[in-house]
């Protein structure tokens, strides 16, 4: 794991409590491990990582998001979402492939929803021309996919399964 990934994981574990972990597991459901770090601690950790590791470029940030997502730990995955939210302006249409993988394995609406509304939507809205058309085809495919996470994301984006036109609807 990268130094930034190790810093984030270690900080999230230090900011955790078993009481919050149990409460989050009961509230959000199973399927993932919970450290018990608050959303504020997750956001602060990502902010601190940005200060500690300045100058991360597109490839560094997307690789870091994948590192964080790799372990089935809720707080790590939410940190990956926050990282992408914080850098959505540098994401590219090609990043939809990575995000699709995240949505397929998210397991919880608490991860699918912010990833969709705060990362995918602004990413799609910033695309134009052929890149937008290709992205719209991908979104249409999501609406028909067996993955509940992809179908939920498509629904949040208002995609009904048919191919979208350039305006997104």
WOQUIQUI-V48262 format. One record per backbone hydrogen bond with DSSP energy under -0.5 kcal/mol. NH is the residue of the N-H (numbers start at 1). CO is the residue of the C=O. If there is no record, write none. Layout:
BEGIN
NH&CO / NH&CO
END
This chain:
BEGIN
6&2 / 7&3 / 8&4 / 9&5 / 10&6 / 11&7 / 12&8 / 13&9 / 14&10 / 15&11 / 16&13 / 21&17 / 22&18 / 23&19 / 24&20 / 25&21 / 26&22 / 27&23 / 28&24 / 29&25 / 33&72 / 42&38 / 43&39 / 44&40 / 45&41 / 46&42 / 47&43 / 48&44 / 49&45 / 50&46 / 51&47 / 52&48 / 53&49 / 54&51 / 56&53 / 61&57 / 62&58 / 63&59 / 64&60 / 65&61 / 66&62 / 67&63 / 68&64 / 69&65 / 70&66 / 71&67 / 71&68 / 73&71 / 74&33 / 77&73 / 78&74 / 79&75 / 80&76 / 81&77 / 82&78 / 83&79 / 84&80 / 85&81 / 86&82 / 87&83 / 87&84 / 88&85 / 90&87 / 91&88 / 95&92 / 96&93 / 97&94 / 99&95 / 100&96 / 101&97 / 102&98 / 103&99 / 104&100 / 105&101 / 106&102 / 106&103 / 111&108 / 112&108 / 113&109 / 115&111 / 116&112 / 117&113 / 118&114 / 119&115 / 120&115 / 121&116 / 123&119 / 124&120 / 125&121 / 126&122 / 127&123 / 127&124 / 131&128 / 132&128 / 133&129 / 134&130 / 135&131 / 136&132 / 137&133 / 138&134 / 139&135 / 140&136 / 141&137 / 142&138 / 143&139 / 144&140 / 144&141 / 145&141 / 145&142 / 151&147 / 152&148 / 153&149 / 154&150 / 155&151 / 156&152 / 157&153 / 158&155 / 159&154 / 160&158 / 168&165
END
